[in-house]
Amino acid sequence: MLLCGHSEIVRHHLDQVRSFKNYDLANFVAPYRSDLESVDFFVMDSPKLVQGIAKANELRPNRRLTEPEIRDLIAFLQDETALSYAKIGFGIDSRLPVSWGG
């Protein structure tokens, strides 16, 4: 399971191939399974496979966004995520009283 923040997701989609080729495997987070440990990085450890995936990419880099626009997009996504969590009550049954403290 790959865990990313909004910033990483947005920046990845601005130049997918560069992001893919420069992915830091230290950021990989997944439940441990001894039967998968030897193959977790099979593709990323193979320059030939990495190049094949990069070559097959059909998306073009998007370099039209300015840095302030990127920051605005990330802020928007963070706000929308917060609103989504507020609407669903973090999975708490809506019939239960919720105290937000304060």
C-alpha positions in Angstrom: 0.0 0.0 0.0 1.5 3.3 -1.1 0.8 6.2 1.2 1.1 9.7 -0.1 0.0 13.1 0.8 -1.8 15.5 -1.5 1.4 17.3 -2.4 3.1 14.0 -3.6 0.0 13.0 -5.6 -0.3 16.3 -7.3 3.4 16.6 -8.1 3.5 13.0 -9.3 0.8 13.8 -11.9 2.7 16.8 -13.2 5.4 14.5 -14.5 4.5 10.9 -14.0 7.6 9.3 -15.7 10.1 11.4 -13.8 8.3 10.7 -10.5 8.1 7.0 -11.2 11.8 6.8 -12.1 12.8 8.8 -9.0 10.5 7.0 -6.5 12.2 6.5 -3.2 11.6 2.9 -2.2 12.1 3.9 1.4 8.7 5.6 1.2 7.0 2.2 0.4 4.7 1.1 3.2 2.8 -2.1 3.2 1.8 -4.8 5.7 4.7 -7.3 6.1 4.3 -10.6 4.4 7.3 -12.9 4.4 6.1 -14.6 1.2 6.2 -11.3 -0.7 9.3 -9.8 0.8 11.6 -11.1 -2.0 9.3 -9.7 -4.7 8.2 -6.4 -3.3 10.7 -4.4 -5.4 11.1 -6.8 -8.3 10.0 -4.3 -10.9 11.7 -1.3 -9.4 15.0 -3.3 -9.0 15.0 -4.0 -12.8 16.0 -1.0 -14.9 14.7 -2.8 -18.0 11.2 -3.2 -16.4 11.2 0.4 -15.1 12.1 1.7 -18.6 9.4 -0.5 -20.2 6.7 1.0 -17.8 8.0 4.5 -18.4 7.9 4.0 -22.2 4.4 2.7 -22.0 3.1 5.7 -20.2 0.5 7.6 -22.3 0.2 10.7 -20.1 2.1 13.8 -21.0 3.8 15.9 -18.3 1.8 19.0 -17.3 4.2 21.9 -16.8 1.6 24.6 -17.2 0.8 24.9 -13.6 2.8 27.5 -11.7 4.1 26.9 -8.2 1.3 29.1 -6.6 -1.3 27.2 -8.6 0.1 23.9 -7.4 0.0 25.1 -3.8 -3.6 26.3 -4.3 -4.6 22.9 -5.8 -3.0 21.1 -2.8 -4.8 23.4 -0.3 -8.1 22.8 -2.1 -7.7 19.0 -2.0 -6.8 19.2 1.7 -9.9 21.2 2.4 -12.1 18.8 0.5 -10.6 15.9 2.3 -11.3 17.5 5.7 -14.9 18.3 4.6 -15.4 14.7 3.5 -14.2 13.3 6.9 -16.4 15.8 8.7 -19.5 14.7 6.7 -19.0 11.0 7.3 -18.0 11.5 11.0 -14.9 9.4 10.7 -17.0 6.3 10.4 -19.0 7.0 13.6 -22.6 6.1 13.5 -24.4 9.4 13.0 -27.0 8.5 15.6 -24.4 8.6 18.3 -23.6 11.9 20.1 -20.2 13.2 19.2 -18.3 15.6 21.4 -15.5 17.5 19.6 -14.1 18.8 22.9 -12.8 22.3 23.1 
